Amino acid sequence: MSGLFSALGSFWTWLTTIFDPLCGPAGVFSVFFQNTMLACGNGWGDELAGGLKITIAVSLATLPLGLVIGFFVALAQQSEEKSLRLAAGVFTTIFRGLPELLTLFIIYYGMQILLQSVLAKFGYDGPIEINAFAAGMVALAIVFSAYCSEVLVSAFKAIPKGQYEAGDALGFHRVRTMRLIILPQLVRISLPNLGNLWMNLLKDTSYVSIIGLADIIRQTGIAVRSTKAPFTFYSIACLFYLTLAVISSIGLFYLDRWAKRAEVRR
């Protein structure tokens, strides 16, 4: 079994190398920037490409976690239980009010302190170091979920109560009503605002460079300090983020059209 996983890992590495849009055989840096500072192998192309991959990975890992947390916080905000509404309100107020960078520091260093105190009770006194990727993902997901919950609450309020009553009339359980009737409408109503949050998330990933994660900003900063060519490398970083924004805008456009396909048919 270990041999199979090793073979799959090797195949995946080969596949990503071949189809790498920056440093692959037909990549932009490989074709147009040979023998320059942006060349792959003997330049900074590999580092910048790796930073782009980290940024995309953090964004894609954060999104589903933030959506799930935001969904349950939105449900808590509408709960009949006063304590749940209060807890959800405190959560959204805190993490919408704190700067994202401060939240990142609290999660990154706070998790280390928490784990050290817990493990100390079991007799372990060694140092604890939290993975920067995991800390960045959790911190950004918490901030994302705080804003996401407000978007979803507004979307929930826009759905007529008759839709819930229709589920009851059909004999659906509350979970089935939510899955078959409410969620499709929730996605359609909230998608434009969630798309804006996704754009903000792409930019907020730059904060993870502060805790040592080798994203676009960190790799660009290292390249600038080594080459003394800030304009060149910061321009490349701008192009990376703008490219991600354009691709996201196109994807969101088609996703929004798919979500509204029923309205188009009518």
C-alpha positions in Angstrom: 0.0 0.0 0.0 2.8 2.4 0.8 4.3 1.7 -2.6 1.0 2.6 -4.2 0.8 6.0 -2.3 4.5 6.6 -3.2 3.7 6.0 -6.9 0.6 8.2 -6.8 2.7 11.0 -5.1 5.4 10.7 -7.8 2.7 10.8 -10.6 1.1 13.9 -9.0 4.5 15.6 -8.8 5.2 14.8 -12.4 1.8 16.0 -13.5 2.0 19.3 -11.7 5.5 19.9 -13.1 4.4 19.2 -16.6 1.3 21.4 -16.5 2.8 24.2 -14.3 1.7 27.4 -16.0 4.8 29.2 -14.8 7.7 26.8 -14.7 6.5 23.9 -16.7 7.8 23.1 -20.2 5.3 25.5 -21.7 5.2 27.8 -18.6 5.4 31.6 -18.9 8.7 31.9 -17.0 10.3 28.9 -18.9 9.4 30.2 -22.3 9.6 34.0 -22.1 12.1 34.7 -19.2 15.0 32.4 -19.8 18.3 33.8 -18.6 16.7 36.5 -16.5 15.9 37.0 -12.8 12.5 35.3 -13.4 14.0 32.1 -15.0 13.1 28.8 -13.5 16.1 26.8 -12.0 18.7 29.6 -12.0 16.4 32.5 -11.2 13.5 33.3 -9.0 10.8 31.7 -11.1 10.5 28.5 -9.0 10.2 30.5 -5.8 7.5 32.8 -7.2 5.6 29.8 -8.6 5.8 28.1 -5.3 4.5 31.2 -3.6 1.5 31.3 -6.0 0.7 27.7 -5.2 0.8 28.4 -1.5 -1.6 31.4 -1.9 -4.0 29.3 -3.9 -3.8 26.4 -1.5 -4.5 28.6 1.6 -7.4 30.2 -0.2 -9.0 26.9 -1.3 -8.5 25.3 2.1 -9.9 28.3 4.0 -13.1 28.7 1.8 -15.0 25.5 2.8 -14.0 25.8 6.4 -15.2 29.4 6.6 -18.4 28.6 4.8 -19.3 25.7 7.1 -18.5 27.8 10.3 -20.4 30.8 8.8 -23.4 28.7 8.0 -23.7 27.3 11.6 -23.1 30.8 13.1 -25.9 32.1 10.9 -28.2 29.3 12.1 -27.3 30.2 15.7 -28.1 33.9 15.1 -31.6 32.9 14.2 -32.1 30.3 16.9 -34.9 30.5 19.4 -32.3 29.8 22.1 -31.1 33.1 23.5 -27.7 31.8 24.6 -27.0 30.7 21.0 -28.0 34.1 19.6 -25.8 35.8 22.1 -22.8 33.6 21.4 -23.1 34.0 17.7 -23.5 37.8 18.1 -20.3 38.0 20.2 -18.4 35.8 17.7 -19.3 38.0 14.7 -18.7 41.3 16.6 -15.3 40.2 17.8 -13.9 38.8 14.6 -15.4 41.5 12.3 -14.0 44.1 14.7 -10.5 42.8 15.0 -7.9 43.4 12.3 -7.2 40.2 10.4 -3.5 40.4 11.2 -4.2 40.6 14.9 -6.6 37.6 14.6 -3.8 35.7 12.9 -1.4 36.4 15.7 -3.9 35.4 18.3 -4.6 32.1 16.6 -1.0 31.3 15.8 0.5 32.0 19.2 -2.6 31.3 21.2 -2.9 27.8 19.9 0.7 27.1 20.9 0.1 28.4 24.4 -3.1 26.4 24.7 -1.5 23.1 23.5 1.5 23.7 25.8 -0.8 24.1 28.8 -2.9 21.0 27.9 0.2 18.8 27.2 1.9 20.0 30.4 -0.9 18.4 32.3 0.1 15.1 30.8 3.8 15.6 31.7 5.1 17.0 28.4 7.1 20.2 28.8 8.8 20.4 25.4 8.3 23.2 22.9 5.2 23.2 20.7 5.2 24.8 17.2 2.0 25.2 15.3 2.0 24.6 11.6 1.9 28.0 9.9 -0.4 26.7 7.1 -2.9 25.3 9.6 -2.8 28.5 11.8 -3.3 30.7 8.8 -6.1 28.6 7.4 -8.0 28.6 10.8 -7.5 32.3 11.4 -8.6 33.4 7.9 -11.5 30.9 8.1 -12.7 32.4 11.4 -12.6 36.0 10.0 -14.3 34.8 6.7 -17.0 33.0 8.7 -17.8 36.1 10.7 -18.6 38.1 7.6 -20.1 35.1 5.8 -22.6 34.5 8.6 -24.0 38.1 8.2 -24.4 37.5 4.5 -26.2 34.2 5.1 -28.5 35.7 7.8 -29.6 38.3 5.3 -30.2 35.6 2.7 -32.2 33.5 5.2 -34.4 36.5 5.9 -35.0 37.0 2.2 -36.5 33.5 1.9 -40.3 33.6 2.5 -41.6 31.7 5.5 -43.9 29.9 3.1 -40.9 27.9 1.8 -40.4 26.4 5.3 -44.2 25.7 5.5 -44.1 24.0 2.1 -41.5 21.5 3.5 -43.7 20.8 6.5 -46.7 20.3 4.2 -44.7 17.7 2.3 -43.8 15.9 5.5 -40.1 16.7 5.2 -37.9 16.6 8.2 -36.3 20.0 9.0 -32.9 18.8 7.7 -34.5 17.6 4.4 -36.4 20.9 4.1 -33.1 22.8 4.6 -31.2 20.6 2.1 -33.9 20.4 -0.7 -35.8 23.7 -0.4 -33.8 26.3 1.6 -30.2 25.7 0.6 -30.7 26.1 -3.2 -32.4 29.5 -2.6 -29.8 30.5 0.0 -27.0 29.8 -2.5 -28.7 31.8 -5.2 -29.4 34.8 -3.0 -26.1 35.0 -1.2 -23.7 34.1 -4.0 -22.9 37.7 -5.2 -21.9 38.8 -1.6 -20.1 35.5 -1.0 -18.2 36.1 -4.2 -17.0 39.5 -2.8 -15.9 37.7 0.4 -13.9 35.3 -1.7 -12.1 38.2 -3.5 -11.3 39.6 -0.1 -10.0 36.2 1.1 -7.6 36.0 -1.8 -6.0 39.3 -0.7 -6.1 38.5 3.0 -3.9 35.4 2.3 -1.0 37.8 2.1 -1.1 38.0 5.9 0.2 34.5 6.3 3.6 35.7 5.1 4.0 37.3 8.5 4.1 33.9 10.3 6.6 32.4 7.9 4.4 30.8 5.2 6.1 31.1 1.8 3.2 32.7 -0.1 3.5 35.2 -3.0 4.3 38.2 -0.7 7.0 36.4 1.3 8.7 35.0 -1.7 8.5 38.3 -3.4 10.1 40.1 -0.4 12.9 37.6 -0.3 13.5 38.1 -4.1 13.5 41.9 -3.7 16.1 41.8 -0.8 18.4 39.5 -2.8 18.2 41.2 -6.2 17.5 44.9 -5.2 14.8 45.0 -8.0 11.6 45.8 -6.1 9.6 47.2 -9.0 10.1 44.1 -11.1 9.1 41.6 -8.4 6.3 43.6 -6.9 4.8 44.1 -10.4 4.9 40.3 -10.8 3.1 39.9 -7.5 0.5 42.4 -8.6 0.0 40.4 -11.8 -0.4 37.2 -9.8 -3.2 38.7 -7.7 -4.9 40.3 -10.6 -4.8 37.1 -12.6 -6.4 35.2 -9.6 -9.0 38.0 -9.4 -9.9 37.8 -13.1 -10.1 34.0 -13.1 -12.3 34.1 -9.9 -14.6 36.7 -11.5 -15.1 34.5 -14.6 -15.8 31.5 -12.4 -18.2 33.5 -10.2 -20.0 34.7 -13.3 -20.7 31.2 -14.6 -21.5 30.0 -11.1 -24.0 32.8 -10.6 -25.6 32.0 -14.0 -25.8 28.3 -13.0 -27.4 29.2 -9.7 -30.0 31.3 -11.5 -30.7 28.8 -14.3 -34.3 28.2 -13.1 -35.1 32.0 -13.3 -33.7 32.1 -16.9 -35.9 29.2 -18.0 -39.0 31.1 -16.7 
